[in-house]
Amino acid sequence: MAVVFAKERFMGSTGSVSAWEEALLIALIQYPVPVIKGPEDIQTQVDQICRAVDSTKAGYPDLDVIVFPEYSTQGLNTSIWTYDEMLLTVESPEITRFKEACKRNDVWGVFSLMERNEDPSLPPYNTAIIINADGEIALHYRKLQPWVPIEPWSPGNFGMPVCDGPKGSRLAVCICHDGMFPELAREAAYKGANVYIRISGYSTQVNDQWIWTNRTNAWHNLMYTISVNLAGYDNVFYYFGEGTVCNYDGNVIQQGHRNPWEIVTAELFPRLVDKARENWALENNIFNLGCRAYVGKPGGEKANYLTWVRDLAAGEYKLPWDNKVRIRDGWKYYPDGVKLGPMPK
């Protein structure tokens, strides 16, 4: 198994196997979409993910951060994915193994889990965690914008957390469809993130939009975006891989292909993001948003001029065509609601 595992790998790289003291060396793993038939298959994915941490760190001794896509741990079997046996918590033994892999390899890792809700009467969360090189959870994030109507997850309730990472990085993570919302990228940057991680399980319907939003999220906020998607076919959809690293000016530094197990690597320099934010003028849109027209009005205009921001904050967000929006429930995917509890025998 180990020999086949190694032979099936491909690589796109702008970094080396080594990195100098300021360089954040990252590896995006285009994990093959899991075909899950039951809870026993989750252990197979955990084994593979932990082996991938070991082997990638062995190949890249100076690796700082390794990133796995959404659904890499529990897959996307929509007929069973919300049942109790298919769910994890951050205290589950499977997550302990991820912690051990990171500590064993002195590397930070980003992992996906479908997380049991504290209230068992409610749907689970779609969750990402960042584990540091000491094997501790440095960040715990719950997806804010599930891909409705396909995804049945509860809306995240942890906001957009940011944590200190290695080499001067400030890390935030979003999950898949979150990345289509520029408001979430802006929230991460507003809280200081200079590296915005996106883990995804998209099928090919939004392949182009994936690239556009990875680039615009970087440019609008002067931050790196590093993004990776599942790859391969699960007998329903095709998943496009295409791990993408974008510079803080929106240009693509590196982009993977569609190969399962492709490793996309790059060296990032978080200090350059910080310096651009401090010194750029015309391009500093994230600053200029809240300090408008500072030439014509010394100190800049700071009053909110956005109707939707005001309405969202007041819980009154409503589009002019709201009453004409047709799909706004489980539709044909969940006509009887989300299935919870033990798996049927």
C-alpha positions as CSV (number, residue, x, y, z in Angstrom):
1,M,0.0,0.0,0.0
2,A,2.8,2.4,0.9
3,V,4.6,1.9,-2.4
4,V,1.4,2.5,-4.4
5,F,0.6,5.5,-2.3
6,A,4.0,7.1,-3.1
7,K,3.8,6.3,-6.8
8,E,0.4,8.0,-7.2
9,R,1.7,11.4,-6.1
10,F,2.2,14.4,-8.3
11,M,3.6,17.8,-7.4
12,G,3.3,21.4,-8.2
13,S,5.8,23.6,-6.4
14,T,7.3,27.1,-6.1
15,G,9.1,26.3,-2.8
16,S,11.9,24.0,-2.1
17,V,12.2,21.1,0.3
18,S,14.0,23.6,2.6
19,A,13.0,27.1,3.6
20,W,14.9,30.0,5.1
21,E,13.9,31.5,8.4
22,E,11.2,33.9,7.2
23,A,9.6,31.6,4.6
24,L,6.4,29.8,5.5
25,L,6.6,26.5,3.6
26,I,3.1,25.1,3.0
27,A,1.8,21.9,1.3
28,L,-1.7,21.5,0.0
29,I,-2.8,17.8,-0.4
30,Q,-5.3,17.1,-3.2
31,Y,-6.8,14.3,-1.2
32,P,-8.7,11.7,-3.3
33,V,-12.4,12.0,-2.6
34,P,-13.3,9.2,-0.1
35,V,-15.9,6.6,-1.0
36,I,-17.6,6.0,2.4
37,K,-20.1,3.2,3.0
38,G,-20.1,3.3,6.7
39,P,-18.3,4.5,9.9
40,E,-15.6,1.8,9.5
41,D,-14.4,3.6,6.4
42,I,-13.6,6.8,8.4
43,Q,-10.7,4.9,10.0
44,T,-9.2,4.2,6.6
45,Q,-9.2,7.9,5.8
46,V,-7.6,8.7,9.2
47,D,-4.9,6.2,8.5
48,Q,-4.2,7.6,5.1
49,I,-4.2,11.2,6.3
50,C,-1.7,10.4,9.1
51,R,0.5,8.6,6.7
52,A,0.4,11.6,4.4
53,V,1.5,13.9,7.2
54,D,4.4,11.6,7.9
55,S,5.5,11.1,4.3
56,T,5.1,14.7,3.2
57,K,7.1,16.0,6.2
58,A,9.8,13.4,5.4
59,G,10.0,14.7,1.8
60,Y,9.9,18.3,2.9
61,P,11.9,18.5,6.2
62,D,11.3,22.3,6.6
63,L,7.5,22.0,6.0
64,D,5.6,24.4,8.3
65,V,1.9,23.8,7.4
66,I,0.1,20.9,5.7
67,V,-3.5,21.3,4.6
68,F,-6.2,18.6,3.8
69,P,-9.5,19.4,2.0
70,E,-13.0,19.5,3.4
71,Y,-14.6,16.0,3.7
72,S,-11.2,14.2,3.6
73,T,-12.0,12.5,6.9
74,Q,-15.6,11.5,6.7
75,G,-16.5,11.8,3.0
76,L,-19.7,12.9,1.3
77,N,-22.1,10.0,1.5
78,T,-25.2,12.1,1.8
79,S,-27.5,9.2,2.6
80,I,-25.7,8.6,6.0
81,W,-23.5,11.6,6.7
82,T,-25.6,13.2,9.5
83,Y,-26.1,10.0,11.5
84,D,-24.5,9.7,14.9
85,E,-22.0,7.0,13.9
86,M,-20.6,9.2,11.1
87,L,-19.8,12.2,13.3
88,L,-16.8,13.2,15.4
89,T,-16.0,15.8,18.0
90,V,-12.7,17.6,18.6
91,E,-12.2,15.1,21.5
92,S,-12.6,12.0,19.3
93,P,-9.8,9.5,19.0
94,E,-9.5,10.2,15.3
95,I,-8.6,13.9,16.1
96,T,-6.2,12.7,18.7
97,R,-4.4,10.8,16.0
98,F,-4.2,14.0,13.9
99,K,-2.7,15.8,16.9
100,E,-0.1,13.1,17.4
101,A,0.8,13.2,13.7
102,C,1.4,16.9,13.9
103,K,3.5,16.7,17.1
104,R,5.5,13.7,15.8
105,N,6.4,15.6,12.6
106,D,6.8,19.1,14.1
107,V,4.3,20.5,11.6
108,W,1.0,22.5,11.7
109,G,-2.0,20.8,10.1
110,V,-5.4,21.8,8.9
111,F,-8.1,19.0,9.0
112,S,-11.8,18.6,8.3
113,L,-14.4,17.0,10.4
114,M,-18.2,16.7,10.5
115,E,-18.8,17.7,14.1
116,R,-21.6,16.4,16.4
117,N,-23.8,19.3,17.6
118,E,-23.9,19.9,21.3
119,D,-27.6,19.7,21.0
120,P,-28.4,16.2,19.5
121,S,-31.7,17.5,18.2
122,L,-29.9,19.8,15.7
123,P,-27.8,19.0,12.6
124,P,-24.1,18.7,12.9
125,Y,-21.5,21.3,12.1
126,N,-19.0,21.3,9.2
127,T,-15.8,22.0,11.0
128,A,-12.1,22.8,10.4
129,I,-9.4,22.7,12.9
130,I,-5.8,23.9,12.9
131,I,-3.5,21.8,15.0
132,N,-0.1,23.3,15.9
133,A,3.3,21.6,16.0
134,D,2.8,20.8,19.7
135,G,-0.3,18.7,18.9
136,E,-2.7,21.3,20.3
137,I,-5.8,22.8,18.6
138,A,-4.9,26.4,17.8
139,L,-8.1,27.2,16.0
140,H,-11.6,25.7,15.9
141,Y,-13.9,26.9,13.1
142,R,-17.4,26.0,12.1
143,K,-18.6,26.6,8.5
144,L,-20.6,29.8,8.4
145,Q,-22.2,29.4,5.0
146,P,-23.1,25.7,4.1
147,W,-23.6,25.0,0.4
148,V,-27.4,25.0,0.5
149,P,-29.5,23.2,-0.4
150,I,-27.1,20.3,-0.8
151,E,-25.5,20.6,2.7
152,P,-27.6,20.1,5.8
153,W,-25.2,21.5,8.4
154,S,-26.1,23.9,11.2
155,P,-24.8,27.4,10.7
156,G,-21.4,28.0,12.4
157,N,-21.5,29.8,15.7
158,F,-17.8,30.6,16.3
159,G,-17.5,33.5,13.9
160,M,-14.2,33.8,12.0
161,P,-11.4,33.1,14.5
162,V,-7.8,34.0,13.7
163,C,-4.7,32.4,15.4
164,D,-1.0,33.1,15.5
165,G,0.8,30.6,13.2
166,P,4.5,29.9,12.4
167,K,6.9,32.3,10.7
168,G,4.9,35.5,11.6
169,S,1.7,34.2,10.0
170,R,-1.7,34.9,11.3
171,L,-4.0,32.1,10.1
172,A,-7.7,31.9,9.4
173,V,-9.6,29.1,7.7
174,C,-12.8,29.0,5.8
175,I,-14.6,26.0,4.4
176,C,-15.5,25.6,0.7
177,H,-18.6,27.8,0.0
178,D,-17.5,30.3,2.7
179,G,-14.9,31.4,0.2
180,M,-17.6,32.6,-2.2
181,F,-18.5,35.3,0.3
182,P,-16.1,38.2,0.2
183,E,-17.5,39.4,3.6
184,L,-15.9,36.4,5.3
185,A,-12.5,37.0,3.8
186,R,-12.8,40.6,4.8
187,E,-13.7,39.5,8.4
188,A,-10.6,37.3,8.6
189,A,-8.4,40.2,7.3
190,Y,-10.1,42.7,9.5
191,K,-9.1,40.5,12.5
192,G,-5.5,40.4,11.3
193,A,-5.2,37.3,9.2
194,N,-2.4,37.4,6.6
195,V,-2.9,33.9,5.4
196,Y,-6.4,32.8,4.5
197,I,-6.8,29.0,4.2
198,R,-9.7,27.5,2.2
199,I,-10.5,23.7,2.4
200,S,-13.1,22.5,-0.1
201,G,-15.1,19.6,-1.4
202,Y,-16.5,21.2,-4.5
203,S,-17.5,19.4,-7.6
204,T,-16.9,20.9,-11.0
205,Q,-20.0,23.1,-11.2
206,V,-18.0,26.0,-9.7
207,N,-14.5,25.2,-10.9
208,D,-13.9,28.7,-12.5
209,Q,-15.5,30.5,-9.6
210,W,-13.2,28.7,-7.2
211,I,-10.2,30.3,-9.0
212,W,-11.7,33.8,-9.3
213,T,-12.7,34.0,-5.6
214,N,-9.3,32.7,-4.4
215,R,-7.7,35.5,-6.3
216,T,-10.2,38.3,-5.4
217,N,-10.2,37.3,-1.7
218,A,-6.4,37.8,-1.7
219,W,-6.4,41.1,-3.7
220,H,-9.3,42.8,-1.8
221,N,-7.6,42.1,1.6
222,L,-3.9,42.1,0.8
223,M,-3.4,38.6,2.1
224,Y,-2.2,35.2,0.9
225,T,-4.9,32.7,0.1
226,I,-4.1,29.0,0.1
227,S,-6.8,26.7,-1.1
228,V,-7.2,23.0,-1.8
229,N,-10.1,20.9,-3.0
230,L,-10.8,17.1,-3.1
231,A,-9.8,15.4,-6.3
232,G,-11.2,12.4,-8.2
233,Y,-14.6,10.8,-8.7
234,D,-16.9,9.3,-6.1
235,N,-19.4,7.7,-8.5
236,V,-21.6,10.8,-8.3
237,F,-19.5,13.9,-8.8
238,Y,-16.0,14.7,-10.1
239,Y,-13.9,16.8,-7.8
240,F,-11.3,19.1,-9.4
241,G,-8.3,19.3,-7.0
242,E,-6.5,22.4,-8.3
243,G,-4.9,23.5,-5.1
244,T,-4.2,27.2,-5.5
245,V,-1.8,29.6,-3.8
246,C,-2.5,33.3,-4.4
247,N,-0.2,36.2,-3.7
248,Y,-1.5,39.2,-1.7
249,D,-1.7,41.1,-5.0
250,G,-4.2,38.5,-6.3
251,N,-1.8,36.8,-8.7
252,V,-1.6,33.0,-8.7
253,I,1.7,31.8,-7.3
254,Q,1.0,28.1,-7.8
255,Q,-1.9,26.0,-9.0
256,G,-2.3,22.3,-9.0
257,H,-3.9,20.1,-11.6
258,R,-6.7,17.5,-11.2
259,N,-4.6,14.7,-9.9
260,P,-5.6,12.9,-6.7
261,W,-2.6,13.0,-4.3
262,E,-1.0,15.9,-6.0
263,I,1.0,18.0,-3.5
264,V,1.0,21.7,-4.2
265,T,3.8,23.6,-2.3
266,A,4.8,27.2,-2.0
267,E,6.9,29.5,0.1
268,L,5.0,32.4,1.6
269,F,6.4,35.5,3.4
270,P,3.9,36.8,5.9
271,R,6.0,39.8,6.7
272,L,5.6,41.1,3.2
273,V,1.8,41.1,3.6
274,D,2.2,43.1,6.8
275,K,4.5,45.6,5.0
276,A,2.1,46.0,2.1
277,R,-0.8,46.7,4.4
278,E,1.3,49.3,6.2
279,N,2.9,51.0,3.1
280,W,0.7,50.6,0.0
281,A,-1.7,53.4,-0.8
282,L,-3.8,53.0,-4.0
283,E,-4.1,49.2,-3.4
284,N,-5.0,49.4,0.3
285,N,-8.7,48.9,-0.2
286,I,-9.2,47.2,3.2
287,F,-8.0,50.4,4.9
288,N,-9.6,52.8,2.5
289,L,-13.0,51.2,3.1
290,G,-13.2,52.6,6.6
291,C,-11.2,55.8,5.9
292,R,-12.9,57.1,2.8
293,A,-11.5,60.1,0.8
294,Y,-8.8,60.9,3.3
295,V,-7.3,63.5,0.9
296,G,-10.5,65.5,0.5
297,K,-11.5,65.0,4.1
298,P,-8.5,64.8,6.5
299,G,-8.8,61.7,8.6
300,G,-11.2,60.2,6.2
301,E,-15.0,59.6,6.3
302,K,-15.8,56.8,8.8
303,A,-19.6,56.8,8.8
304,N,-21.3,53.6,7.5
305,Y,-22.8,54.2,4.1
306,L,-23.8,50.6,3.3
307,T,-27.5,49.7,3.7
308,W,-27.0,46.0,3.8
309,V,-24.4,46.2,6.6
310,R,-26.8,48.2,8.7
311,D,-29.7,45.8,8.0
312,L,-27.6,42.6,8.5
313,A,-26.4,44.0,11.9
314,A,-30.0,44.6,12.9
315,G,-31.2,41.2,11.8
316,E,-33.2,42.8,9.0
317,Y,-31.3,41.7,5.9
318,K,-33.9,41.4,3.1
319,L,-33.4,41.6,-0.7
320,P,-35.9,43.5,-2.9
321,W,-36.7,40.1,-4.6
322,D,-36.8,38.1,-1.3
323,N,-40.4,36.9,-1.7
324,K,-39.6,35.5,-5.2
325,V,-36.6,33.3,-4.1
326,R,-37.9,29.8,-4.9
327,I,-35.4,27.4,-3.1
328,R,-35.1,28.2,0.6
329,D,-35.4,24.8,2.4
330,G,-34.2,21.3,2.0
331,W,-35.9,21.1,-1.5
332,K,-35.4,17.8,-3.3
333,Y,-32.4,16.8,-1.2
334,Y,-34.1,16.7,2.2
335,P,-37.9,16.7,1.5
336,D,-38.4,15.1,5.0
337,G,-35.9,17.1,6.8
338,V,-32.3,16.2,8.0
339,K,-31.9,12.7,9.3
340,L,-30.5,12.6,12.8
341,G,-29.8,10.0,15.5
342,P,-28.5,6.4,15.1
343,M,-28.1,4.8,11.7
344,P,-31.0,2.6,10.7
345,K,-30.3,-1.1,11.1
